[in-house]
């Protein structure tokens, strides 16, 4: 009993918040999230920065579009997150999906509206992910239009934006090819290297180098 009391006292004097609850984050998206491989690195970075436990849940599906997002948004809400990281434009933009920019924008707006209604205090971030190349890039010739449409939704709903474009742009053509070998999905290690600092800084601010 005395040991436990002494431990609590030591932690308090050391500046550790022993009562800190987990920071709950949901990553919500496509295969870029489902297969991302960057969530654990983000957890570790935020815990070190915030001195608070971080719990990241994944609600994502490979090949999914904003139509799937509409059906899955309640699963995000059920997690009661403080932060939601969202990305859904990439598959909407694929020619074989036959989804117009207007439909994509409308679906994404409905997703954000429901998140805002059910999680009024949550911070919501729209993420702009990695560049796409090769055949998988070729079937998304108007990708930038879908990104722009989702950016407009973000502006309308006061959603924050985390744009990873600058990080990927720093890589040479050879580095980029190795980092995204299939033209769409970055390796987990490179996704963590490029994305985690940007996300962590957006969430935690100046405590991230």
C-alpha positions as CSV (number, residue, x, y, z in Angstrom):
1,X,0.0,0.0,0.0
2,X,2.8,2.4,0.9
3,X,4.6,1.4,-2.3
4,X,1.6,2.3,-4.4
5,X,1.1,5.6,-2.7
6,X,4.8,6.4,-3.1
7,X,4.7,5.5,-6.8
8,X,1.7,7.8,-7.4
9,X,3.5,10.6,-5.6
10,X,6.6,10.0,-7.7
11,X,4.7,10.1,-10.9
12,X,2.9,13.3,-10.0
13,X,6.1,15.0,-9.0
14,X,7.6,13.8,-12.3
15,X,4.9,15.6,-14.2
16,X,3.1,12.4,-15.4
17,X,-0.7,12.6,-15.5
18,X,-1.6,9.3,-13.9
19,X,-5.3,10.0,-14.5
20,X,-4.8,10.6,-18.3
21,X,-7.3,8.7,-20.4
22,X,-6.5,7.1,-23.7
23,X,-6.7,9.4,-26.7
24,X,-9.0,7.5,-29.1
25,X,-8.3,7.9,-32.8
26,X,-10.1,6.2,-35.7
27,X,-8.5,5.9,-39.1
28,X,-11.3,5.7,-41.6
29,X,-10.6,4.9,-45.3
30,X,-9.6,2.7,-48.1
31,X,-6.7,0.2,-48.5
32,X,-4.3,3.1,-47.9
33,X,-5.6,3.0,-44.4
34,X,-6.5,-0.7,-44.1
35,X,-3.0,-1.8,-45.3
36,X,-1.3,1.4,-44.2
37,X,1.2,0.2,-41.7
38,X,1.6,3.6,-40.2
39,X,-0.8,3.5,-37.3
40,X,1.5,1.9,-34.8
41,X,4.2,4.5,-35.5
42,X,1.6,7.2,-35.1
43,X,0.5,5.8,-31.7
44,X,4.1,5.7,-30.5
45,X,4.9,9.2,-31.7
46,X,1.8,10.8,-30.1
47,X,2.3,8.9,-26.8
48,X,5.8,10.2,-26.5
49,X,4.8,13.7,-27.4
50,X,1.5,14.0,-25.4
51,X,2.6,11.8,-22.5
52,X,-0.8,10.1,-22.8
53,X,-1.9,6.6,-23.9
54,X,-3.1,6.6,-27.5
55,X,-5.5,4.0,-29.0
56,X,-5.9,3.9,-32.8
57,X,-8.7,1.9,-34.3
58,X,-9.0,1.1,-38.0
59,X,-12.3,1.2,-39.9
60,X,-11.2,0.7,-43.5
61,X,-11.7,-1.6,-46.4
62,X,-9.6,-2.2,-49.5
63,X,-11.3,-1.1,-52.7
64,X,-13.9,1.0,-50.8
65,X,-15.5,4.2,-52.0
66,X,-17.5,6.9,-50.3
67,X,-20.6,4.7,-50.8
68,X,-19.0,2.1,-48.4
69,X,-18.0,5.0,-46.1
70,X,-21.7,5.9,-45.8
71,X,-22.5,2.4,-44.6
72,X,-19.5,2.2,-42.3
73,X,-19.6,5.7,-40.6
74,X,-21.7,4.4,-37.7
75,X,-18.9,1.9,-36.9
76,X,-16.6,5.0,-36.5
77,X,-19.1,6.7,-34.3
78,X,-19.4,3.6,-32.1
79,X,-15.7,4.0,-31.2
80,X,-16.4,7.4,-29.7
81,X,-13.1,8.8,-31.0
82,X,-11.7,12.2,-30.2
83,X,-10.0,12.3,-33.6
84,X,-11.0,10.9,-36.9
85,X,-8.6,10.7,-39.9
86,X,-10.5,10.2,-43.2
87,X,-9.5,9.4,-46.8
88,X,-11.9,8.2,-49.4
89,X,-11.3,10.0,-52.7
90,X,-8.9,7.5,-54.4
91,X,-11.3,4.8,-55.4
92,X,-14.1,7.1,-56.2
93,X,-11.7,8.5,-58.9
94,X,-11.0,5.2,-60.6
95,X,-12.7,5.0,-64.0
96,X,-14.0,1.5,-63.4
97,X,-16.0,2.8,-60.4
98,X,-18.1,5.1,-62.6
99,X,-18.6,7.6,-59.8
100,X,-18.8,11.3,-60.8
101,X,-17.0,14.0,-58.8
102,X,-20.4,15.4,-57.8
103,X,-21.6,12.0,-56.4
104,X,-18.3,11.6,-54.5
105,X,-18.6,15.1,-53.1
106,X,-22.1,14.5,-52.0
107,X,-21.3,11.2,-50.3
108,X,-18.3,12.6,-48.5
109,X,-20.4,15.5,-47.3
110,X,-23.0,13.1,-45.9
111,X,-20.3,11.2,-44.1
112,X,-18.8,14.3,-42.6
113,X,-22.2,15.6,-41.6
114,X,-23.0,12.4,-39.7
115,X,-19.7,12.5,-38.0
116,X,-20.3,16.2,-37.0
117,X,-23.8,15.4,-35.7
118,X,-22.8,12.3,-33.6
119,X,-19.3,13.4,-32.6
120,X,-19.7,17.2,-32.2
121,X,-16.5,17.5,-30.1
122,X,-14.3,15.3,-32.3
123,X,-11.5,16.7,-34.5
124,X,-12.0,15.5,-38.0
125,X,-9.1,15.5,-40.6
126,X,-9.4,14.8,-44.3
127,X,-6.1,13.3,-45.5
128,X,-4.5,13.8,-48.9
129,X,-2.5,10.7,-49.4
130,X,0.3,9.6,-51.7
131,X,0.7,10.1,-55.5
132,X,-0.3,7.3,-57.8
133,X,1.5,6.0,-60.9
134,X,1.6,3.2,-63.4
135,X,-1.6,1.5,-64.5
136,X,-3.4,2.2,-61.2
137,X,-2.5,5.8,-61.6
138,X,-3.7,5.8,-65.2
139,X,-7.2,4.7,-64.3
140,X,-7.4,7.7,-62.1
141,X,-6.7,10.5,-64.6
142,X,-8.9,13.0,-62.8
143,X,-7.8,12.2,-59.3
144,X,-7.0,15.9,-58.6
145,X,-10.6,16.8,-59.2
146,X,-11.8,14.4,-56.5
147,X,-9.2,15.7,-54.1
148,X,-10.4,19.2,-54.8
149,X,-14.0,18.3,-54.3
150,X,-13.2,16.6,-50.9
151,X,-11.2,19.7,-49.9
152,X,-14.3,21.8,-50.6
153,X,-16.4,19.6,-48.3
154,X,-13.7,19.9,-45.7
155,X,-13.9,23.7,-45.9
156,X,-17.7,23.7,-45.7
157,X,-17.7,21.6,-42.6
158,X,-14.6,23.1,-40.9
159,X,-12.7,19.8,-41.3
160,X,-8.9,20.1,-40.9
161,X,-6.7,18.9,-43.8
162,X,-3.5,16.8,-43.5
163,X,-1.8,16.9,-46.9
164,X,1.1,14.5,-47.3
165,X,2.0,15.7,-50.8
166,X,5.0,17.7,-49.8
167,X,6.6,14.8,-48.0
168,X,6.2,12.5,-51.0
169,X,7.5,15.2,-53.3
170,X,10.8,15.3,-51.5
171,X,11.6,11.8,-52.8
172,X,13.5,11.2,-56.1
173,X,11.8,9.2,-58.8
174,X,13.8,6.1,-57.9
175,X,12.9,6.5,-54.2
176,X,9.3,7.0,-55.0
177,X,9.2,3.9,-57.1
178,X,10.7,1.9,-54.3
179,X,8.4,3.4,-51.7
180,X,5.2,2.8,-53.7
181,X,6.1,-0.4,-55.7
182,X,2.6,-1.1,-57.1
183,X,1.9,2.6,-57.9
184,X,-0.7,3.0,-55.2
185,X,0.2,1.4,-51.9
186,X,3.3,2.7,-50.1
187,X,5.3,0.2,-48.0
188,X,4.5,0.4,-44.3
189,X,7.9,1.8,-43.4
190,X,7.8,4.5,-46.0
191,X,4.2,5.4,-45.2
192,X,5.2,5.8,-41.6
193,X,8.3,7.9,-42.4
194,X,6.4,10.3,-44.7
195,X,3.0,10.5,-43.1
196,X,3.4,10.1,-39.3
197,X,5.3,13.4,-38.7
198,X,2.7,15.4,-40.7
199,X,-0.3,13.8,-38.9
200,X,1.4,14.0,-35.5
201,X,2.2,17.7,-36.0
202,X,-1.4,18.4,-37.0
203,X,-2.7,16.7,-33.9
204,X,-0.2,17.7,-31.3
205,X,1.3,20.9,-32.7
206,X,4.7,22.2,-31.6
207,X,5.7,19.2,-29.4
208,X,6.4,17.3,-32.6
209,X,9.8,18.1,-34.2
